[in-house]
């Protein structure tokens, strides 16, 4: 039994040694992983610090630009607000000028019609009168000519 106990003790000692070696290797691996993770965390922290610095720089430069854009927008709003009444006044002036032009064209058309009517009335009256007189004169001339020709034949 002593031998069996010694063998079991020896096996236990070997298992303990194997366990300690495995644990030491695992701890060494964990330590290396922790060192790598620490360097990775430092790199990430450096990246975040750089991003933070870039954002701060960007903010420093963008705020004046945004303020300028706000001022420009307000100035443009003021200009456009001032232009609206002027544009409306120009529109009304042009509209009034068009109304005057339309009225003038209507007056010219009315005057033209009156002039044509004034000239046509005497012409129509003369034509009506002259058609009757002229046709009578022509008939008389034709009768005289026929008489003259009859006398020449004889």
TORPA-4810 file (N, C-alpha, C, O; in nm, 3 decimals):
<nodes>
NODE_1_0.080_-0.114_0.000_0.000_0.000_0.000_0.088_0.126_0.000_0.050_0.228_-0.058_X
NODE_2_0.196_0.119_0.060_0.286_0.232_0.057_0.331_0.263_-0.084_0.349_0.379_-0.122_X
NODE_3_0.348_0.160_-0.159_0.393_0.180_-0.297_0.279_0.244_-0.376_0.302_0.335_-0.456_X
NODE_4_0.161_0.197_-0.355_0.047_0.252_-0.428_0.029_0.398_-0.389_-0.002_0.483_-0.473_X
NODE_5_0.049_0.424_-0.263_0.034_0.562_-0.218_0.147_0.649_-0.276_0.126_0.764_-0.312_X
NODE_6_0.262_0.592_-0.283_0.375_0.666_-0.337_0.351_0.693_-0.486_0.380_0.802_-0.536_X
NODE_7_0.297_0.595_-0.556_0.270_0.610_-0.701_0.160_0.716_-0.720_0.170_0.801_-0.809_X
NODE_8_0.057_0.711_-0.639_-0.052_0.809_-0.648_0.005_0.945_-0.613_-0.031_1.043_-0.678_X
NODE_9_0.090_0.955_-0.515_0.151_1.082_-0.478_0.238_1.135_-0.590_0.239_1.254_-0.620_X
NODE_10_0.312_1.041_-0.652_0.398_1.079_-0.764_0.313_1.129_-0.882_0.346_1.229_-0.945_X
NODE_11_0.205_1.059_-0.910_0.116_1.099_-1.020_0.055_1.235_-0.987_0.042_1.321_-1.074_X
NODE_12_0.018_1.252_-0.863_-0.041_1.379_-0.822_0.061_1.490_-0.836_0.029_1.602_-0.876_X
NODE_13_0.188_1.457_-0.802_0.294_1.556_-0.814_0.317_1.591_-0.961_0.335_1.708_-0.995_X
NODE_14_0.315_1.492_-1.048_0.335_1.516_-1.193_0.218_1.599_-1.246_0.238_1.692_-1.324_X
NODE_15_0.097_1.566_-1.204_-0.021_1.641_-1.250_-0.012_1.784_-1.199_-0.046_1.879_-1.271_X
NODE_16_0.034_1.800_-1.074_0.047_1.933_-1.018_0.152_2.013_-1.096_0.132_2.131_-1.126_X
NODE_17_0.263_1.950_-1.128_0.368_2.017_-1.204_0.315_2.054_-1.343_0.333_2.165_-1.392_X
NODE_18_0.246_1.954_-1.404_0.188_1.981_-1.538_0.089_2.098_-1.530_0.090_2.184_-1.618_X
NODE_19_0.004_2.101_-1.429_-0.092_2.207_-1.407_-0.022_2.341_-1.387_-0.064_2.442_-1.443_X
NODE_20_0.084_2.342_-1.307_0.156_2.466_-1.282_0.225_2.517_-1.410_0.225_2.637_-1.437_X
NODE_21_0.282_2.423_-1.488_0.346_2.463_-1.615_0.241_2.519_-1.711_0.262_2.622_-1.776_X
NODE_22_0.129_2.452_-1.720_0.020_2.497_-1.808_-0.033_2.631_-1.761_-0.059_2.719_-1.842_X
NODE_23_-0.049_2.647_-1.631_-0.098_2.772_-1.575_0.003_2.883_-1.601_-0.035_2.996_-1.633_X
NODE_24_0.134_2.852_-1.587_0.238_2.953_-1.612_0.235_2.993_-1.759_0.249_3.112_-1.791_X
NODE_25_0.219_2.897_-1.850_0.213_2.926_-1.993_0.090_3.011_-2.023_0.096_3.107_-2.101_X
NODE_26_-0.022_2.975_-1.961_-0.145_3.052_-1.982_-0.129_3.194_-1.929_-0.171_3.291_-1.993_X
NODE_27_-0.067_3.206_-1.809_-0.045_3.339_-1.752_0.049_3.422_-1.841_0.030_3.542_-1.858_X
NODE_28_0.152_3.353_-1.898_0.243_3.423_-1.988_0.167_3.471_-2.111_0.188_3.584_-2.157_X
NODE_29_0.079_3.389_-2.165_-0.004_3.425_-2.281_-0.098_3.539_-2.248_-0.117_3.631_-2.328_X
NODE_30_-0.157_3.532_-2.129_-0.248_3.638_-2.085_-0.170_3.767_-2.069_-0.217_3.874_-2.108_X
NODE_31_-0.050_3.759_-2.011_0.033_3.878_-1.993_0.068_3.939_-2.128_0.062_4.061_-2.144_X
NODE_32_0.105_3.855_-2.226_0.137_3.906_-2.360_0.013_3.970_-2.423_0.022_4.075_-2.486_X
NODE_33_-0.103_3.907_-2.406_-0.228_3.961_-2.460_-0.261_4.094_-2.395_-0.306_4.187_-2.461_X
NODE_34_-0.238_4.103_-2.263_-0.265_4.227_-2.191_-0.171_4.337_-2.241_-0.213_4.452_-2.256_X
NODE_35_-0.046_4.302_-2.267_0.050_4.401_-2.318_0.006_4.449_-2.456_0.007_4.569_-2.485_X
NODE_36_-0.034_4.354_-2.542_-0.083_4.392_-2.677_-0.210_4.476_-2.666_-0.224_4.577_-2.736_X
NODE_37_-0.300_4.435_-2.579_-0.425_4.510_-2.562_-0.395_4.651_-2.510_-0.458_4.748_-2.551_X
NODE_38_-0.298_4.659_-2.419_-0.262_4.790_-2.365_-0.206_4.880_-2.476_-0.239_4.999_-2.483_X
NODE_39_-0.121_4.824_-2.563_-0.066_4.906_-2.672_-0.177_4.942_-2.772_-0.178_5.052_-2.827_X
NODE_40_-0.271_4.848_-2.795_-0.385_4.877_-2.883_-0.473_4.988_-2.823_-0.519_5.077_-2.894_X
NODE_41_-0.496_4.981_-2.692_-0.576_5.083_-2.625_-0.506_5.218_-2.633_-0.570_5.321_-2.654_X
NODE_42_-0.371_5.217_-2.617_-0.297_5.343_-2.629_-0.309_5.399_-2.771_-0.324_5.520_-2.789_X
NODE_43_-0.303_5.310_-2.872_-0.316_5.355_-3.012_-0.456_5.412_-3.037_-0.472_5.516_-3.101_X
NODE_44_-0.558_5.342_-2.984_-0.696_5.391_-3.000_-0.713_5.524_-2.929_-0.778_5.615_-2.980_X
NODE_45_-0.654_5.534_-2.808_-0.662_5.660_-2.734_-0.594_5.771_-2.813_-0.645_5.883_-2.818_X
NODE_46_-0.479_5.742_-2.874_-0.410_5.842_-2.955_-0.497_5.883_-3.075_-0.504_6.001_-3.109_X
NODE_47_-0.563_5.785_-3.138_-0.653_5.816_-3.250_-0.769_5.904_-3.204_-0.803_6.002_-3.271_X
NODE_48_-0.829_5.870_-3.087_-0.938_5.950_-3.034_-0.891_6.091_-2.998_-0.962_6.188_-3.020_X
NODE_49_-0.769_6.100_-2.941_-0.714_6.232_-2.910_-0.696_6.315_-3.037_-0.724_6.434_-3.039_X
NODE_50_-0.648_6.249_-3.146_-0.628_6.318_-3.274_-0.763_6.361_-3.331_-0.777_6.473_-3.381_X
NODE_51_-0.863_6.272_-3.324_-0.997_6.306_-3.373_-1.053_6.422_-3.292_-1.112_6.515_-3.348_X
NODE_52_-1.036_6.417_-3.161_-1.084_6.524_-3.075_-1.016_6.656_-3.110_-1.080_6.761_-3.115_X
NODE_53_-0.885_6.650_-3.134_-0.810_6.770_-3.171_-0.859_6.823_-3.306_-0.877_6.944_-3.323_X
NODE_54_-0.881_6.732_-3.402_-0.931_6.773_-3.534_-1.069_6.836_-3.524_-1.098_6.937_-3.589_X
NODE_55_-1.155_6.777_-3.441_-1.290_6.831_-3.424_-1.283_6.969_-3.359_-1.357_7.060_-3.397_X
NODE_56_-1.193_6.986_-3.262_-1.178_7.116_-3.197_-1.128_7.220_-3.297_-1.178_7.333_-3.300_X
NODE_57_-1.031_7.182_-3.378_-0.980_7.273_-3.481_-1.089_7.307_-3.581_-1.107_7.423_-3.620_X
NODE_58_-1.162_7.206_-3.622_-1.272_7.227_-3.717_-1.377_7.319_-3.658_-1.428_7.409_-3.726_X
NODE_59_-1.410_7.296_-3.533_-1.509_7.381_-3.463_-1.458_7.524_-3.456_-1.534_7.618_-3.477_X
NODE_60_-1.329_7.540_-3.426_-1.271_7.674_-3.415_-1.283_7.749_-3.548_-1.309_7.869_-3.550_X
NODE_61_-1.263_7.676_-3.659_-1.269_7.740_-3.790_-1.412_7.751_-3.843_-1.442_7.844_-3.919_X
NODE_62_-1.499_7.660_-3.806_-1.634_7.660_-3.859_-1.725_7.763_-3.791_-1.813_7.819_-3.856_X
NODE_63_-1.706_7.787_-3.664_-1.794_7.881_-3.595_-1.792_8.020_-3.659_-1.900_8.078_-3.678_X
NODE_64_-1.675_8.078_-3.693_-1.678_8.208_-3.760_-1.746_8.201_-3.897_-1.818_8.292_-3.937_X
NODE_65_-1.723_8.090_-3.967_-1.786_8.075_-4.099_-1.938_8.071_-4.083_-2.010_8.135_-4.159_X
NODE_66_-1.986_7.996_-3.986_-2.131_7.987_-3.962_-2.186_8.124_-3.922_-2.294_8.162_-3.964_X
NODE_67_-2.110_8.197_-3.839_-2.153_8.332_-3.802_-2.159_8.422_-3.926_-2.253_8.500_-3.941_X
NODE_68_-2.058_8.410_-4.014_-2.057_8.490_-4.138_-2.176_8.453_-4.227_-2.240_8.540_-4.286_X
NODE_69_-2.205_8.323_-4.236_-2.319_8.280_-4.317_-2.448_8.336_-4.259_-2.538_8.376_-4.334_X
NODE_70_-2.458_8.340_-4.128_-2.576_8.397_-4.064_-2.588_8.545_-4.098_-2.696_8.593_-4.131_X
NODE_71_-2.477_8.618_-4.090_-2.479_8.761_-4.124_-2.516_8.782_-4.270_-2.596_8.869_-4.303_X
NODE_72_-2.457_8.700_-4.357_-2.486_8.712_-4.501_-2.634_8.685_-4.527_-2.698_8.755_-4.604_X
NODE_73_-2.687_8.582_-4.461_-2.828_8.548_-4.479_-2.917_8.663_-4.432_-3.015_8.697_-4.499_X
NODE_74_-2.883_8.723_-4.318_-2.962_8.835_-4.268_-2.952_8.955_-4.363_-3.052_9.023_-4.387_X
NODE_75_-2.832_8.979_-4.417_-2.814_9.090_-4.512_-2.896_9.067_-4.638_-2.963_9.157_-4.688_X
NODE_76_-2.890_8.945_-4.689_-2.966_8.913_-4.811_-3.116_8.925_-4.783_-3.190_8.974_-4.868_X
NODE_77_-3.159_8.882_-4.665_-3.301_8.897_-4.630_-3.340_9.043_-4.628_-3.446_9.080_-4.677_X
NODE_78_-3.254_9.127_-4.570_-3.282_9.271_-4.568_-3.289_9.329_-4.708_-3.376_9.411_-4.738_X
NODE_79_-3.196_9.287_-4.795_-3.195_9.337_-4.933_-3.321_9.293_-5.006_-3.386_9.374_-5.074_X
NODE_80_-3.356_9.165_-4.993_-3.474_9.116_-5.063_-3.601_9.180_-5.009_-3.695_9.207_-5.084_X
NODE_81_-3.605_9.204_-4.878_-3.721_9.272_-4.821_-3.732_9.414_-4.876_-3.842_9.464_-4.899_X
NODE_82_-3.617_9.479_-4.897_-3.618_9.614_-4.954_-3.651_9.614_-5.102_-3.706_9.712_-5.153_X
NODE_83_-3.618_9.506_-5.172_-3.643_9.499_-5.316_-3.790_9.468_-5.348_-3.840_9.510_-5.453_X
NODE_84_-3.857_9.397_-5.262_-3.995_9.357_-5.291_-4.085_9.475_-5.320_-4.156_9.471_-5.421_X
NODE_85_-4.087_9.580_-5.238_-4.173_9.695_-5.272_-4.132_9.760_-5.403_-4.217_9.807_-5.479_X
NODE_86_-4.003_9.764_-5.430_-3.956_9.825_-5.555_-4.000_9.743_-5.675_-4.046_9.798_-5.776_X
NODE_87_-3.986_9.612_-5.664_-4.029_9.525_-5.774_-4.181_9.538_-5.793_-4.228_9.541_-5.907_X
NODE_88_-4.256_9.545_-5.684_-4.401_9.563_-5.694_-4.433_9.697_-5.761_-4.523_9.705_-5.845_X
NODE_89_-4.359_9.801_-5.725_-4.381_9.933_-5.786_-4.351_9.929_-5.936_-4.425_9.986_-6.016_X
NODE_90_-4.242_9.862_-5.973_-4.208_9.849_-6.116_-4.317_9.771_-6.188_-4.358_9.807_-6.298_X
NODE_91_-4.362_9.665_-6.125_-4.469_9.584_-6.185_-4.595_9.670_-6.207_-4.656_9.666_-6.313_X
NODE_92_-4.631_9.746_-6.104_-4.750_9.832_-6.116_-4.731_9.938_-6.223_-4.824_9.969_-6.297_X
NODE_93_-4.609_9.995_-6.233_-4.580_10.096_-6.335_-4.592_10.036_-6.475_-4.652_10.096_-6.564_X
NODE_94_-4.534_9.918_-6.493_-4.542_9.851_-6.622_-4.687_9.816_-6.654_-4.731_9.831_-6.768_X
NODE_95_-4.761_9.771_-6.554_-4.902_9.737_-6.574_-4.981_9.862_-6.616_-5.064_9.856_-6.707_X
NODE_96_-4.955_9.976_-6.548_-5.022_10.101_-6.584_-4.984_10.144_-6.726_-5.069_10.190_-6.802_X
NODE_97_-4.855_10.130_-6.761_-4.810_10.166_-6.896_-4.879_10.079_-7.001_-4.917_10.128_-7.107_X
NODE_98_-4.896_9.952_-6.971_-4.967_9.863_-7.064_-5.113_9.904_-7.077_-5.168_9.902_-7.187_X
NODE_99_-5.175_9.942_-6.967_-5.314_9.989_-6.974_-5.324_10.114_-7.062_-5.415_10.125_-7.144_X
NODE_100_-5.230_10.208_-7.045_-5.229_10.329_-7.126_-5.208_10.293_-7.274_-5.274_10.349_-7.361_X
NODE_101_-5.116_10.201_-7.300_-5.089_10.160_-7.439_-5.213_10.095_-7.500_-5.246_10.121_-7.615_X
NODE_102_-5.282_10.010_-7.424_-5.404_9.948_-7.475_-5.510_10.054_-7.505_-5.576_10.050_-7.609_X
NODE_103_-5.525_10.151_-7.412_-5.620_10.260_-7.434_-5.584_10.341_-7.557_-5.672_10.380_-7.635_X
NODE_104_-5.454_10.367_-7.576_-5.407_10.443_-7.692_-5.437_10.367_-7.821_-5.481_10.426_-7.919_X
NODE_105_-5.413_10.236_-7.820_-5.442_10.156_-7.938_-5.592_10.155_-7.969_-5.632_10.161_-8.085_X
NODE_106_-5.674_10.148_-7.866_-5.819_10.153_-7.887_-5.860_10.289_-7.945_-5.945_10.295_-8.034_X
NODE_107_-5.799_10.398_-7.895_-5.829_10.532_-7.948_-5.786_10.543_-8.094_-5.860_10.597_-8.176_X
NODE_108_-5.668_10.492_-8.126_-5.619_10.497_-8.265_-5.712_10.417_-8.354_-5.744_10.461_-8.465_X
NODE_109_-5.756_10.301_-8.309_-5.848_10.219_-8.388_-5.981_10.291_-8.409_-6.036_10.289_-8.519_X
NODE_110_-6.032_10.356_-8.306_-6.158_10.431_-8.315_-6.142_10.548_-8.413_-6.229_10.571_-8.496_X
NODE_111_-6.029_10.621_-8.401_-6.005_10.734_-8.492_-5.993_10.685_-8.636_-6.045_10.749_-8.727_X
NODE_112_-5.926_10.574_-8.655_-5.911_10.518_-8.790_-6.048_10.484_-8.847_-6.078_10.515_-8.963_X
NODE_113_-6.130_10.420_-8.765_-6.265_10.385_-8.812_-6.344_10.510_-8.847_-6.414_10.512_-8.948_X
NODE_114_-6.334_10.616_-8.764_-6.407_10.740_-8.791_-6.357_10.807_-8.918_-6.437_10.860_-8.996_X
NODE_115_-6.223_10.807_-8.941_-6.166_10.867_-9.062_-6.212_10.790_-9.185_-6.252_10.850_-9.285_X
NODE_116_-6.206_10.658_-9.177_-6.249_10.576_-9.290_-6.397_10.601_-9.319_-6.437_10.614_-9.434_X
NODE_117_-6.477_10.608_-9.212_-6.621_10.632_-9.229_-6.644_10.770_-9.288_-6.730_10.788_-9.375_X
NODE_118_-6.569_10.869_-9.241_-6.584_11.006_-9.291_-6.548_11.015_-9.438_-6.614_11.086_-9.514_X
NODE_119_-6.444_10.944_-9.480_-6.401_10.946_-9.620_-6.495_10.862_-9.706_-6.524_10.899_-9.819_X
NODE_120_-6.542_10.751_-9.655_-6.626_10.661_-9.735_-6.763_10.721_-9.763_-6.817_10.700_-9.872_X
NODE_121_-6.821_10.794_-9.671_-6.956_10.848_-9.690_-6.965_10.933_-9.817_-7.053_10.906_-9.899_X
NODE_122_-6.879_11.033_-9.836_-6.891_11.110_-9.960_-6.861_11.027_-10.085_-6.923_11.047_-10.190_X
NODE_123_-6.766_10.934_-10.073_-6.732_10.852_-10.189_-6.850_10.764_-10.228_-6.883_10.751_-10.345_X
NODE_124_-6.913_10.703_-10.126_-7.030_10.619_-10.154_-7.143_10.704_-10.212_-7.211_10.663_-10.306_X
NODE_125_-7.163_10.822_-10.154_-7.269_10.910_-10.206_-7.239_10.951_-10.349_-7.328_10.951_-10.434_X
NODE_126_-7.112_10.987_-10.378_-7.074_11.025_-10.513_-7.089_10.907_-10.608_-7.138_10.923_-10.720_X
NODE_127_-7.047_10.791_-10.563_-7.056_10.672_-10.647_-7.202_10.641_-10.678_-7.236_10.609_-10.792_X
NODE_128_-7.287_10.649_-10.576_-7.429_10.621_-10.597_-7.488_10.722_-10.694_-7.562_10.687_-10.786_X
NODE_129_-7.454_10.848_-10.672_-7.506_10.953_-10.760_-7.444_10.943_-10.897_-7.514_10.955_-10.998_X
NODE_130_-7.317_10.922_-10.904_-7.247_10.920_-11.032_-7.282_10.797_-11.113_-7.280_10.802_-11.236_X
NODE_131_-7.314_10.687_-11.048_-7.354_10.568_-11.122_-7.480_10.598_-11.205_-7.491_10.562_-11.322_X
NODE_132_-7.573_10.664_-11.140_-7.696_10.699_-11.213_-7.669_10.802_-11.321_-7.715_10.787_-11.434_X
NODE_133_-7.595_10.908_-11.288_-7.565_11.015_-11.384_-7.473_10.963_-11.493_-7.495_10.988_-11.611_X
NODE_134_-7.369_10.890_-11.452_-7.273_10.839_-11.548_-7.339_10.742_-11.645_-7.314_10.745_-11.766_X
NODE_135_-7.422_10.655_-11.592_-7.488_10.560_-11.682_-7.582_10.633_-11.778_-7.597_10.593_-11.893_X
NODE_136_-7.646_10.740_-11.730_-7.733_10.819_-11.817_-7.651_10.888_-11.924_-7.690_10.890_-12.040_X
NODE_137_-7.537_10.945_-11.886_-7.448_11.012_-11.982_-7.399_10.912_-12.083_-7.395_10.941_-12.203_X
NODE_138_-7.359_10.793_-12.039_-7.308_10.691_-12.130_-7.419_10.648_-12.226_-7.396_10.629_-12.346_X
NODE_139_-7.536_10.633_-12.173_-7.649_10.596_-12.261_-7.674_10.706_-12.364_-7.699_10.679_-12.482_X
NODE_140_-7.666_10.829_-12.316_-7.686_10.941_-12.410_-7.578_10.945_-12.515_-7.608_10.968_-12.632_X
NODE_141_-7.454_10.923_-12.477_-7.341_10.922_-12.572_-7.361_10.807_-12.671_-7.338_10.824_-12.790_X
NODE_142_-7.403_10.693_-12.622_-7.426_10.578_-12.711_-7.539_10.609_-12.811_-7.530_10.572_-12.928_X
NODE_143_-7.642_10.675_-12.764_-7.753_10.710_-12.855_-7.704_10.807_-12.961_-7.736_10.792_-13.078_X
NODE_144_-7.626_10.907_-12.920_-7.573_11.006_-13.014_-7.482_10.936_-13.114_-7.490_10.964_-13.233_X
NODE_145_-7.400_10.848_-13.071_-7.307_10.775_-13.160_-7.386_10.691_-13.259_-7.355_10.688_-13.378_X
NODE_146_-7.488_10.622_-13.209_-7.571_10.540_-13.299_-7.638_10.629_-13.406_-7.646_10.591_-13.523_X
NODE_147_-7.685_10.746_-13.365_-7.748_10.836_-13.459_-7.647_10.886_-13.563_-7.678_10.895_-13.682_X
NODE_148_-7.528_10.917_-13.516_-7.423_10.967_-13.606_-7.387_10.857_-13.705_-7.365_10.886_-13.822_X
NODE_149_-7.380_10.737_-13.663_-7.344_10.626_-13.751_-7.456_10.600_-13.851_-7.430_10.566_-13.966_X
NODE_150_-7.578_10.618_-13.809_-7.689_10.598_-13.902_-7.687_10.707_-14.012_-7.717_10.680_-14.128_X
NODE_151_-7.652_10.825_-13.973_-7.645_10.932_-14.073_-7.528_10.908_-14.167_-7.539_10.942_-14.285_X
NODE_152_-7.421_10.854_-14.125_-7.303_10.828_-14.207_-7.334_10.717_-14.306_-7.279_10.719_-14.416_X
NODE_153_-7.413_10.627_-14.277_-7.445_10.516_-14.364_-7.535_10.563_-14.475_-7.531_10.504_-14.583_X
NODE_154_-7.605_10.652_-14.459_-7.698_10.698_-14.560_-7.632_10.779_-14.658_-7.695_10.828_-14.751_X
</nodes>
